[in-house]
Amino acid sequence: MRRSPDVSPRRLSDISPQLRQLKFLVVDEAIKEDLKWSRSVEDLTSGPVGLTSIEERILRITGYYGYQPWATSYKREERPREPPGPAEAQAPAGTEAGGRTNRHHWTCSQKQLRKVFWGVAVVFCVCASWAGSTQLARLTFKTFDAPFTLTWFATNWNFLFFPLYYAGHVCKSTEKQSVKQRYRECCRFFGDNGLTLKVFFTKAAPFGVLWTLTNYLYLHAIKKINATDVSVLFCCNKAFVFLLSWIVLRDRFMGVRIVAAILAIAGIVMMTYADGFHSHSVIGIALVVGSASMSALYKVLFKLLLGSAKFGEAALFLSILGVFNVLFITCIPVILYFTRVEYWNSFDDIPWGNLCGFSILLLTFNIVLNFGIAVTYPTLMSLGIVLSVPVNAVVDHYTSQIVFNGVRVIAIIIIGLGFLLLLLPEEWDVWLIKLLTRLKVRKKEEAAESSGDLGTGPQSRSRRARPSFAR
């Protein structure tokens, strides 16, 4: 017997376990089409249907205890349904009622896909330019044994950074500025007074020295050992950056990066042992480790003294390093020439093609490494340096007498693994926990769906051929 509408409905908490089972109720597609016009039958299998909505459907179907949704006394306490947006209006055919396909997420994935595509292009450019410059420098030293002169010549090309940046600014920016206006705006990076003589010697000159030492030690190491060992040992600069940042900048301590630093040091020792601790290889390994240390010191001091720089400010700073190289480093190659430390008979003997090719590749590498963040992720750019190791290994295998014994291969793998561990973000553990949680929840949902599908055979289908929800 039904009660009158003024009687309050009984709570259904006592039968809630039975009602929760209705979440896995499967309704045949044919029955859905036949009863689509009915307001009493809705899709119970689409998406995460709440227990409250199932209770209300049962009450509406059976008229339980005078439930009348059209009565003015009934007030449903739930959040009103938002109108369908572009995600629902433009859903493709075959999308379930639960809304698993979302237009907003598809748009984000398109942007991420475009960023990944640019990342692949940037990785290729970084790998090709870094490996190409290393091999070309090694080829140059066969006829032109002057690593410091090559460093000085390539560093002079840094002057092109700001002109290239301004050309890009003119092509892409809507509010175009003159060269003088853009220069003054970028000079604010050095302080309120701009680029003064004091700022030039205190904030630019030390970095010019570190830049020259980094490149010179790297090129001088190529004369001693093969290009593969030089490229893989230079990857240790990432570990040195972390150690210096942890000590000097008080960066966050991360156990996984300490492990990566240990792996880098172990790889250096194993790389030294691979050639039997000969003086020739030990000097070359010491030179490239010194180059990696200078590179790490350059990055940490830049962050400590100057902070972070925008694209225009970074381009201006690198151009200033080129000016410093022309004004104050030019005397050193001249001294080395007249002291016959780096001597050549005539200027016709200089391989200008190799020198210009090396300088262009090194300039391309620095441009992509400094400005590639505008189109892709920084992690992808760092992967290009690691990928240059197998490229150099393949080239060395066919052009030199390098021996890839077990110790050398293990050392390369250890240093590469340490470099990849250093690329992990600071919150990698939180992301890993979230990923594992999502996988666990998805596994439970799939198990629940598979258990619900067990009753979809011919017998159960014949039972639901005539559903009756009310007695």
C-alpha positions as MATLAB code, in Angstrom:
seq = 'MRRSPDVSPRRLSDISPQLRQLKFLVVDEAIKEDLKWSRSVEDLTSGPVGLTSIEERILRITGYYGYQPWATSYKREERPREPPGPAEAQAPAGTEAGGRTNRHHWTCSQKQLRKVFWGVAVVFCVCASWAGSTQLARLTFKTFDAPFTLTWFATNWNFLFFPLYYAGHVCKSTEKQSVKQRYRECCRFFGDNGLTLKVFFTKAAPFGVLWTLTNYLYLHAIKKINATDVSVLFCCNKAFVFLLSWIVLRDRFMGVRIVAAILAIAGIVMMTYADGFHSHSVIGIALVVGSASMSALYKVLFKLLLGSAKFGEAALFLSILGVFNVLFITCIPVILYFTRVEYWNSFDDIPWGNLCGFSILLLTFNIVLNFGIAVTYPTLMSLGIVLSVPVNAVVDHYTSQIVFNGVRVIAIIIIGLGFLLLLLPEEWDVWLIKLLTRLKVRKKEEAAESSGDLGTGPQSRSRRARPSFAR';
ca = [
       0.000    0.000    0.000;
       1.236    3.444   -0.853;
       1.376    6.113    1.728;
       0.159    9.646    1.216;
       2.567   12.248   -0.187;
       2.766   14.101    3.132;
       4.535   11.163    4.728;
       8.308   11.490    4.545;
      10.013    8.713    2.563;
      11.888    5.978    4.393;
      15.696    6.064    4.281;
      17.302    3.469    2.031;
      20.537    3.126    3.964;
      19.455   -0.281    5.225;
      19.418   -1.659    1.670;
      22.405    0.280    0.390;
      24.585   -2.875   -0.187;
      21.963   -4.195   -2.588;
      21.690   -0.836   -4.307;
      25.445   -0.609   -4.861;
      25.215   -3.768   -6.931;
      23.035   -1.889   -9.393;
      26.087    0.065  -10.533;
      27.161   -3.024  -12.440;
      23.715   -3.648  -13.922;
      23.981   -4.371  -17.648;
      21.091   -3.435  -19.908;
      20.870   -4.934  -23.361;
      21.362   -2.490  -26.256;
      18.102   -3.570  -27.915;
      16.149   -2.864  -24.740;
      17.797    0.541  -24.516;
      16.583    1.438  -28.030;
      13.042    0.215  -27.334;
      12.731    2.105  -24.062;
      14.744    5.211  -24.964;
      11.557    7.315  -24.997;
      10.736    6.361  -21.418;
      11.803    8.724  -18.624;
      11.792    5.799  -16.227;
      14.597    3.898  -17.926;
      18.071    5.481  -18.227;
      21.454    4.141  -19.029;
      22.696    2.612  -15.780;
      26.025    1.529  -17.214;
      27.316    4.838  -18.501;
      30.086    6.373  -16.436;
      30.287    6.585  -12.639;
      26.589    6.541  -11.690;
      26.152    7.590   -8.066;
      24.113    5.675   -5.525;
      21.791    8.642   -4.980;
      20.694    8.735   -8.626;
      19.927    4.982   -8.581;
      17.767    5.387   -5.467;
      15.825    8.198   -7.089;
      15.236    6.166  -10.239;
      13.834    3.254   -8.230;
      11.569    5.596   -6.275;
      10.400    7.284   -9.475;
       9.647    3.945  -11.171;
       7.823    2.338   -8.242;
       6.222    5.410   -6.716;
       7.724    4.271   -3.433;
       6.152    6.027   -0.405;
       4.556    8.734   -2.432;
       7.652    9.866   -4.278;
       6.520   12.494   -6.793;
       9.353   14.324   -8.507;
       6.914   16.763  -10.121;
       5.577   17.903   -6.752;
       6.640   21.345   -5.562;
       7.505   19.990   -2.123;
      10.281   17.795   -3.562;
      13.652   19.538   -3.793;
      16.573   17.644   -5.162;
      19.740   18.573   -3.347;
      22.363   18.168   -5.973;
      24.507   20.343   -8.228;
      22.626   21.391  -11.374;
      23.836   19.839  -14.561;
      25.911   22.191  -16.683;
      24.784   22.773  -20.251;
      26.592   20.700  -22.832;
      29.723   22.437  -24.030;
      31.863   21.894  -27.085;
      33.106   18.623  -25.656;
      29.621   17.077  -25.731;
      28.241   18.901  -28.731;
      31.115   17.861  -30.964;
      31.613   14.341  -29.629;
      32.252   11.843  -32.408;
      29.855    9.074  -33.267;
      30.127    6.011  -31.065;
      31.053    7.958  -27.914;
      29.509    6.454  -24.836;
      27.049    8.342  -22.669;
      29.591    8.363  -19.860;
      31.656   10.920  -21.785;
      34.984    9.151  -21.849;
      36.026   11.211  -24.869;
      36.583   14.848  -23.898;
      37.256   17.580  -26.441;
      39.293   19.663  -24.002;
      41.661   16.804  -23.285;
      41.962   16.136  -27.031;
      42.952   19.761  -27.592;
      45.609   19.515  -24.873;
      46.931   16.332  -26.392;
      47.214   18.093  -29.758;
      49.333   20.827  -28.170;
      51.445   18.257  -26.391;
      51.832   16.308  -29.617;
      53.015   19.440  -31.411;
      55.457   20.144  -28.588;
      56.777   16.591  -28.717;
      57.175   16.883  -32.494;
      59.253   20.017  -32.068;
      61.113   18.227  -29.292;
      62.124   15.452  -31.671;
      63.395   18.053  -34.137;
      65.322   19.842  -31.382;
      66.813   16.559  -30.135;
      67.966   15.771  -33.669;
      69.538   19.235  -34.045;
      71.312   19.028  -30.675;
      72.591   15.524  -31.347;
      73.715   16.258  -34.908;
      75.384   19.601  -34.094;
      77.195   18.332  -30.984;
      78.383   15.066  -32.533;
      79.231   16.823  -35.805;
      81.291   19.533  -34.114;
      83.171   16.909  -32.080;
      84.043   14.807  -35.129;
      84.889   17.854  -37.224;
      87.244   19.161  -34.529;
      88.946   15.771  -34.415;
      89.331   15.886  -38.204;
      90.705   19.442  -38.061;
      93.488   18.523  -35.645;
      94.977   16.123  -38.187;
      96.189   19.092  -40.271;
      95.817   22.032  -37.865;
      97.059   21.301  -34.340;
      95.860   24.468  -32.604;
      92.999   23.810  -30.121;
      93.139   27.233  -28.449;
      93.109   29.053  -31.779;
      90.122   26.961  -32.824;
      88.395   27.850  -29.531;
      89.068   31.536  -30.042;
      87.872   31.453  -33.652;
      84.614   29.642  -32.754;
      83.883   31.901  -29.769;
      84.059   34.994  -31.982;
      80.903   33.740  -33.713;
      78.969   34.344  -30.482;
      78.649   37.937  -31.618;
      75.864   36.734  -33.980;
      73.529   35.741  -31.141;
      71.877   39.120  -30.608;
      71.556   39.989  -34.339;
      69.898   36.621  -34.967;
      67.579   37.145  -32.015;
      66.609   40.616  -33.227;
      65.883   39.223  -36.696;
      63.522   36.711  -35.123;
      61.964   39.479  -33.030;
      61.251   41.545  -36.141;
      59.709   38.565  -37.955;
      57.440   37.312  -35.152;
      56.700   40.160  -32.762;
      53.625   42.330  -33.311;
      55.156   45.344  -31.533;
      58.420   45.837  -33.373;
      61.162   47.826  -31.659;
      64.300   49.375  -33.019;
      67.674   47.820  -32.327;
      68.497   50.538  -29.821;
      65.221   50.144  -27.939;
      65.563   46.374  -27.816;
      69.169   46.662  -26.691;
      68.276   49.032  -23.845;
      65.447   46.784  -22.735;
      67.711   43.736  -22.661;
      70.423   45.671  -20.813;
      68.120   45.928  -17.793;
      69.185   42.373  -17.086;
      72.481   43.747  -15.744;
      70.859   46.281  -13.424;
      69.278   49.705  -13.408;
      72.342   51.332  -14.934;
      72.501   48.839  -17.782;
      75.751   47.541  -19.220;
      78.455   49.726  -17.714;
      82.192   49.157  -17.780;
      82.119   47.931  -14.193;
      79.347   45.459  -14.969;
      81.233   44.271  -18.031;
      84.327   43.325  -16.014;
      82.512   41.978  -12.948;
      79.585   40.090  -14.516;
      80.638   39.316  -18.081;
      84.416   38.833  -18.046;
      84.462   35.883  -15.575;
      81.943   34.002  -17.716;
      84.003   34.734  -20.812;
      86.990   33.083  -19.154;
      84.919   30.059  -18.095;
      83.467   29.751  -21.607;
      86.940   29.745  -23.157;
      88.307   27.220  -20.652;
      85.349   24.881  -21.172;
      85.762   24.760  -24.935;
      89.554   24.678  -24.897;
      89.779   21.768  -22.429;
      87.152   19.875  -24.416;
      88.986   20.364  -27.723;
      92.365   19.598  -26.184;
      90.947   16.325  -24.802;
      89.909   15.282  -28.320;
      93.604   15.264  -29.243;
      94.364   12.776  -26.455;
      91.441   10.328  -26.497;
      88.705    9.332  -28.943;
      85.557   11.377  -29.468;
      83.269    8.755  -27.882;
      85.039    8.897  -24.517;
      85.128   12.698  -24.642;
      81.414   13.024  -25.360;
      80.347   10.516  -22.709;
      82.614   11.985  -20.023;
      81.335   15.481  -20.749;
      77.854   14.234  -19.776;
      79.128   14.227  -16.183;
      78.719   18.008  -16.118;
      75.052   17.430  -15.227;
      76.127   15.654  -12.035;
      78.621   18.417  -11.230;
      75.880   21.017  -11.686;
      73.700   19.203   -9.150;
      76.500   18.912   -6.602;
      77.458   22.590   -6.933;
      73.822   23.693   -6.827;
      73.243   21.645   -3.698;
      76.312   23.153   -1.991;
      76.267   26.732   -3.295;
      72.630   27.436   -4.181;
      71.127   25.276   -1.412;
      68.928   23.442   -3.870;
      66.618   20.673   -2.777;
      68.313   17.440   -1.785;
      67.309   14.476   -3.924;
      68.570   10.988   -3.211;
      68.187    9.870   -6.805;
      70.510   12.651   -7.966;
      73.115   11.673   -5.401;
      72.956    8.173   -6.874;
      73.369    9.696  -10.346;
      76.450   11.643   -9.203;
      77.939    8.456   -7.762;
      77.289    6.664  -11.047;
      79.022    9.477  -12.941;
      82.126    9.265  -10.744;
      82.154    5.470  -11.039;
      81.895    5.787  -14.822;
      84.893    8.142  -14.897;
      86.988    5.668  -12.926;
      85.937    2.761  -15.146;
      86.636    4.791  -18.285;
      90.158    5.449  -16.990;
      90.607    1.754  -16.216;
      89.424    0.748  -19.705;
      92.747    1.878  -21.253;
      94.913    0.565  -18.432;
      95.706    3.907  -16.745;
      98.112    5.004  -19.468;
      99.388    8.566  -19.115;
      98.002    9.518  -22.528;
      94.425    8.497  -21.696;
      94.592    9.742  -18.106;
      95.532   13.235  -19.296;
      92.699   13.220  -21.840;
      90.150   12.086  -19.243;
      91.400   14.731  -16.806;
      91.020   17.401  -19.486;
      87.422   16.482  -20.350;
      86.474   16.200  -16.660;
      87.958   19.660  -16.179;
      85.886   20.894  -19.122;
      82.721   19.436  -17.555;
      83.618   21.092  -14.238;
      84.096   24.484  -15.902;
      80.749   24.107  -17.655;
      79.020   23.274  -14.358;
      80.698   26.209  -12.620;
      79.578   28.517  -15.448;
      75.922   27.447  -15.051;
      75.867   27.641  -11.256;
      77.587   31.040  -11.098;
      75.255   32.398  -13.762;
      72.255   31.395  -11.661;
      73.875   32.743   -8.492;
      75.020   36.130   -9.834;
      72.583   36.876  -12.652;
      69.597   34.620  -12.046;
      67.395   33.587  -14.951;
      67.465   35.401  -18.281;
      64.870   35.854  -20.996;
      65.625   35.039  -24.612;
      66.727   38.559  -25.545;
      68.815   38.927  -22.397;
      70.517   35.571  -22.986;
      71.247   36.489  -26.611;
      72.757   39.815  -25.563;
      74.860   38.143  -22.861;
      76.287   35.581  -25.289;
      77.065   38.342  -27.807;
      78.911   40.207  -25.063;
      80.991   37.079  -24.463;
      81.945   37.202  -28.142;
      82.980   40.853  -27.787;
      85.048   40.013  -24.695;
      86.741   37.222  -26.624;
      87.716   39.573  -29.452;
      89.003   42.320  -27.152;
      90.850   40.371  -24.463;
      91.493   36.803  -25.648;
      92.918   37.613  -29.081;
      96.382   38.208  -27.656;
      96.678   34.590  -26.445;
      96.580   32.878  -29.894;
      99.097   35.460  -31.114;
     101.446   34.616  -28.234;
     101.006   30.879  -28.854;
     101.814   31.397  -32.526;
     105.042   33.309  -31.989;
     106.167   30.915  -29.244;
     105.475   28.048  -31.708;
     103.158   26.276  -29.298;
     100.405   26.488  -31.885;
     102.222   27.215  -35.117;
     101.358   26.893  -38.809;
     103.506   27.714  -41.820;
     101.131   29.970  -43.740;
      97.502   30.999  -43.713;
      96.962   28.931  -46.840;
      97.607   25.789  -44.785;
      94.733   26.558  -42.439;
      91.658   24.388  -43.197;
      89.189   27.256  -43.282;
      86.346   24.969  -44.279;
      86.772   22.826  -41.174;
      87.153   25.870  -38.936;
      84.022   27.551  -40.282;
      82.067   24.286  -40.238;
      83.017   23.649  -36.613;
      82.079   27.211  -35.658;
      78.693   26.995  -37.400;
      77.871   23.656  -35.764;
      78.896   24.931  -32.336;
      76.861   28.106  -32.848;
      73.846   26.000  -33.902;
      74.246   23.803  -30.832;
      74.271   26.792  -28.475;
      71.340   28.478  -30.227;
      69.163   25.362  -30.028;
      70.219   24.645  -26.453;
      69.463   28.186  -25.259;
      66.322   28.956  -27.259;
      64.834   25.501  -27.879;
      62.901   25.743  -24.616;
      60.475   28.072  -26.397;
      59.096   25.197  -28.495;
      59.660   22.048  -26.445;
      60.573   20.588  -23.063;
      64.070   21.096  -21.566;
      64.362   17.369  -20.857;
      64.089   16.523  -24.544;
      66.879   18.950  -25.374;
      69.177   17.318  -22.828;
      68.518   13.937  -24.414;
      70.268   15.153  -27.562;
      73.592   15.308  -25.701;
      73.201   11.700  -24.548;
      72.229   10.510  -28.026;
      75.406   12.044  -29.444;
      77.384    9.348  -27.602;
      76.177    6.395  -29.755;
      76.554    8.576  -32.870;
      80.187    9.288  -32.006;
      80.685    5.610  -31.177;
      79.472    4.532  -34.619;
      81.675    7.107  -36.351;
      84.709    6.151  -34.256;
      84.134    2.487  -34.978;
      84.554    3.071  -38.708;
      87.125    5.882  -38.669;
      89.460    5.060  -35.770;
      90.923    2.111  -33.900;
      88.754    2.361  -30.814;
      88.286   -0.887  -28.863;
      84.884   -1.289  -27.218;
      85.819   -3.719  -24.468;
      83.461   -4.678  -21.677;
      84.780   -2.092  -19.212;
      84.349    0.776  -21.666;
      80.806   -0.278  -22.580;
      79.810   -0.605  -18.906;
      81.315    2.818  -18.162;
      79.348    4.391  -21.022;
      76.115    2.767  -19.810;
      76.699    3.857  -16.191;
      77.385    7.481  -17.122;
      74.389    7.542  -19.483;
      72.143    6.084  -16.767;
      73.350    8.692  -14.290;
      72.651   11.446  -16.820;
      69.111   10.150  -17.381;
      68.465   10.004  -13.622;
      69.483   13.648  -13.369;
      66.778   14.535  -15.898;
      64.036   13.389  -13.524;
      61.948   16.324  -12.222;
      61.948   17.229   -8.559;
      58.457   15.822   -8.001;
      59.052   12.582   -9.875;
      58.156   10.496   -6.812;
      54.752   12.224   -6.469;
      54.018   11.665  -10.153;
      55.045    8.014   -9.832;
      52.684    7.485   -6.892;
      49.828    9.100   -8.821;
      50.528    6.920  -11.843;
      50.574    3.748   -9.758;
      47.338    4.795   -8.049;
      45.606    5.386  -11.387;
      46.785    2.041  -12.705;
      45.513    0.325   -9.569;
      42.104    2.003   -9.828;
      41.844    1.187  -13.527;
      42.701   -2.434  -12.814;
      39.930   -2.622  -10.226;
      37.441   -1.068  -12.643;
      38.385   -3.519  -15.388;
      38.011   -6.432  -12.944;
      34.585   -5.133  -11.908;
      33.498   -4.745  -15.535;
      34.720   -8.217  -16.417;
      32.812   -9.687  -13.466;
      29.711   -7.814  -14.602;
      30.110   -9.144  -18.142;
      29.959  -12.735  -16.890;
      26.182  -12.509  -16.778;
      25.763  -11.398  -20.368;
      25.313  -14.919  -21.808;
      22.230  -16.226  -23.659;
      20.503  -17.353  -20.469;
      20.890  -14.086  -18.654;
      19.915  -12.206  -21.794;
      16.659  -14.195  -21.994;
      15.981  -13.364  -18.353;
      16.194   -9.652  -19.105;
      14.082   -9.878  -22.220;
      11.100   -8.746  -20.127;
      12.400   -6.584  -17.325;
       9.997   -5.803  -14.512;
      11.090   -3.227  -11.966;
       7.794   -3.041  -10.086;
       5.480   -5.620   -8.634;
];
